[in-house]
Amino acid sequence: MLSRSLSFLSMVSFSSLRKAAELNDLVNMAETKKPVEQDVLKDFLKRNVFPVLQGTSLDRRGNTNEMRFLLGRIIRDASFSAVILRASPDGRFVHYITECISNDAQRMRFLHKMTTTQATKCIEHLSRVGVRDPKVFSVLVSKVDFHNLKDIARVMFAFAEADLHALNVHVVAPLYCGERWALHAERVQSSAADEKHTEASASPGAGYNVFEAVRILRALSKSCRYTIDRNHARDRAMKLPVQSVELLRNSILDFIFQNDFALRGGHWVNIARALALFPPELQRLDSLDTADSATRKLLERKPSFRPQEDMRCTALAEMALERVFLAGGAEKADVPLDCTVEQLIKVLPLLQQIPSVTEEKQKHRIQRILFKFREQKQQLSFASLVRLLNALRNMELPPQYLEFIQLIAEEAGSHLLTPTEADERIVFKDVVTLATLLATFRIQVCAGFFLYIQKVQHLPKEMPSESAVSLLNALANVGRGDPRACHATVTAIARSVIRYEQRAVARGPHAAEPLVASAPTAADKMLRVFALLEVCPPKDVLVGFFGERGDVPRTAALRASAHGPLLFDLTRSLTHMVKEVRLRKQRGEAAADGSEDADVTHVLWERGVLRTVAPLLLEYTRELRESREHANHTYIPFAWRTAAEMAHIYADVSLEHNALADMQRVLADIYPFAKDLIIEMTWLAKELNDRIRHGASAARIRERYAAVPFKSNSIQHFVSALLMWENMLYQGAWQAKQRGALPEESKVEAIKSDFVTLLSTPLPAGMECNAKTTITVMGVLREIMGQGDTSVIREPVFLKEHVLDITTKLPFAISLVMDPGVVNEFFSE
């Protein structure tokens, strides 16, 4: 008795269906002329539609056929209401709809009365809301009629736009059973939305169903490509319905080429692109019916038809591409193209993807596209101009086309100078892409981009490091004429990145990390741009890059980065920044944020040099020695020299910018690191020197030395660094003595004495071993200079040009001054 009562409660009556069907009057804009208020719609759904969706059976006292037809309308309008209300795909409303559809066979059994148009609209609305249940869509797709190309195209495009590509491949394509179509025209509404979906019409106000065939081909190509790529990425072998996909594709192609007279240039662009982008597994056209296939007959009509090579999608794509450029039977430069520049942008990548397009024909077609751009440049949007530049980036263009590149960039920049009310049309993602392209093409003049970026209000409050690097690289090119105008923009970009990283860390379990640790490559590039634009960031930005306390943590990102180039660039950037601070002080200028120059210099030295570059360089040099990797094949030796040069600039032993106490403090801070680094450098230099000389005659020494594919010239950088460390200590001790400091009171004098002892003291055998060897720094240096203690005659490793290269790149002059140092003596003779 109880079960019979519950069954009666879930039964849907005819009157309740009629009431729920009034939902169409609420959401139908053609009738109401204005959108329904959301509160009114929600109240109607709760009172009248929800009970129907939850029903399990129909009241048989009514006309069940009419009731099931009404249910189809209600499901369609309910799906549209979910779009209007922006309902959550996991919410109660959408759940009622999907449960009603997926359990229809056990409940009200209305789907067999649903029309193909209703099923199509349900699929469009539910996929737009965010439903991803294959069971729901499989039931609805089975109701779509393959004789109606428009509905099939709408379903496949809805799945493709919702990233449900597997449904197109594994559900829609297998349901095709060889249906054929006849060309017919129908009136279409001249709205922007319809023009977007039906593309250009062959005649005003008319649309042909062959246009929908082109859309089906595009969606099928995209879905096949994405499905196969995802299977490869997930390393799983999912069997594809190849025969079903080929049957649908071949039938669509036959219909297209049978009615090619109705197609315009824009359609042929899309056909060529879809065919060229079919995955390799589906490129062959061997399954074409030889008896009545219009596509095969078209291919066989080629003068040099070769079945093994021409029965491919790329061959058909070439023929479709020719339809774009052909006019009057031949390609002529003076004949206008039957498509817009926005459609032709899609053609540019195809010119390289289709192998049969000759280089001469490719250049001719690019020229026609660029000439058409020059004619219609005022009609292109900012996004289209960026896409055009992006399409040209991967093409090898001759020098005469560079003026077009500059013209496109300037036109894109002019869109950034629009009035304030038009700024909403500029998407920041497109601005970042433009910045990347400006840097790629090394465009140095783009006033619109430069002025747009200078307005800090255009920048987001938070920005990923990749976007910041793109903006800064472009700014480094276009802003070199007036670098000081970029200071506020560069600082704002840096702060946006730091805020982005801090917020990302706040959402995760890990503690906040400096930018050099969390995104080392991006931080390195950004600091390099700061140096190019003569910018020294304020204190808070530097703290964001290098942290507030302790050494930079050894994160996974830092370990995965290229150690040598990272340290090489960091040392140069830190050197340029302290120079900029000193120049700013000489000019009598204040920092933009009001911070003191002494505080900025302190952060650069303490956080940038002592807590970041110094420990990292020592660690990576030790790792290089342990790995037995050839030191000449890395950038680490470059960093030896630039780190010594950086320390030389910060110490300022000439006392032009520092006081004596500051100079001694800097040398005292850096010497423990320098001492350990000299030991590691010496071991690597000795190993490389022995490797060069081993088993080689004197005549072949330099030949073997020059045979290394990539030469960082480790020995040369070792000697350069050693010269600079020695000069710092000797010159610093001399400066202290000149200013009356007693030897026993001079910190630098004690450091100098320790350095002299280091040069002649046998080195430890290993990093964690106290055992001594007979090898000394000076002994290795004498071996390099060909003055070792041996009866064998040895030539120096260095040639004259090597010595000149060392001496000319030093931040001081080699001379026979009083007490120049033992390393200096090798070069002052």
Sequence and secondary structure as in RCSB ss.txt:
>XXXX:A:sequence
MLSRSLSFLSMVSFSSLRKAAELNDLVNMAETKKPVEQDVLKDFLKRNVFPVLQGTSLDRRGNTNEMRFLLGRII
RDASFSAVILRASPDGRFVHYITECISNDAQRMRFLHKMTTTQATKCIEHLSRVGVRDPKVFSVLVSKVDFHNLK
DIARVMFAFAEADLHALNVHVVAPLYCGERWALHAERVQSSAADEKHTEASASPGAGYNVFEAVRILRALSKSCR
YTIDRNHARDRAMKLPVQSVELLRNSILDFIFQNDFALRGGHWVNIARALALFPPELQRLDSLDTADSATRKLLE
RKPSFRPQEDMRCTALAEMALERVFLAGGAEKADVPLDCTVEQLIKVLPLLQQIPSVTEEKQKHRIQRILFKFRE
QKQQLSFASLVRLLNALRNMELPPQYLEFIQLIAEEAGSHLLTPTEADERIVFKDVVTLATLLATFRIQVCAGFF
LYIQKVQHLPKEMPSESAVSLLNALANVGRGDPRACHATVTAIARSVIRYEQRAVARGPHAAEPLVASAPTAADK
MLRVFALLEVCPPKDVLVGFFGERGDVPRTAALRASAHGPLLFDLTRSLTHMVKEVRLRKQRGEAAADGSEDADV
THVLWERGVLRTVAPLLLEYTRELRESREHANHTYIPFAWRTAAEMAHIYADVSLEHNALADMQRVLADIYPFAK
DLIIEMTWLAKELNDRIRHGASAARIRERYAAVPFKSNSIQHFVSALLMWENMLYQGAWQAKQRGALPEESKVEA
IKSDFVTLLSTPLPAGMECNAKTTITVMGVLREIMGQGDTSVIREPVFLKEHVLDITTKLPFAISLVMDPGVVNE
FFSE
>XXXX:A:secstr
 HHHHHHHHTEE HHHHHHHTTHHHHH HHHHSS   HHHHHHHIIIIIHHHHT  EE TTS HHHHHHHHHHHH
HHHHHHHHHTT  TTSHHHHHHHHHHHTGGGTT  GGG  HHHHHHHHHHHHHHT   HHHHHHHHTTS TT HH
HHHHHHHHHHHTT HHHIIIIIGGG         EEE    HHHHHHH S SBTTEEEHHHHHHHHHHHHHHHHH
HHHHHHHHTT      HHHHHHHHHHHHHHHHHTGGG  HHHHHHHHHHHHTS GGG B TTS TTT HHHHHHH
TSTT  HHHHSBHHHHHHHHHHHHH BTTB  TTS  SS HHHHHTHHHHHHHSTTS HHHHHHHHHHHHHHHHH
HGGG  HHHHHHHHHHHHTS   GGGHHHHHHHHHHHHHHTTS GGGGGG  HHHHHHHHHHHHHTT    HHHH
HHHH GGGS SS  HHHHHHHHHHHHHHTTTSGGGGHHHHHHHHHHHHHHHHHHHHHSSS    HHHHSHHHHHH
HHHHHHHTT    HHHHHHHH SSSS    HHHHHS HHHHHHHHHHHHHHHHHHHHHHHHTT   TT   HHHH
HHHIIIIIIIIIIHHHHHHHHHHHHHHT  GGGSSHHHHHHHHHHHHHHHHTTT SSS HHHHHHHHHHHHHHHH
HHHHHHHHHHHHHHHHHHTT  HHHHHHHHTT SS   HHHHHHHHHHHHHHHHHHHHHHHHHTT  TTT HHHH
HHHHHHHHHHS  EEETTEEEE S  HHHHHHHHTT  SSSS    S  HHHHHHHHHTSSS     SS  HHHH
TT  
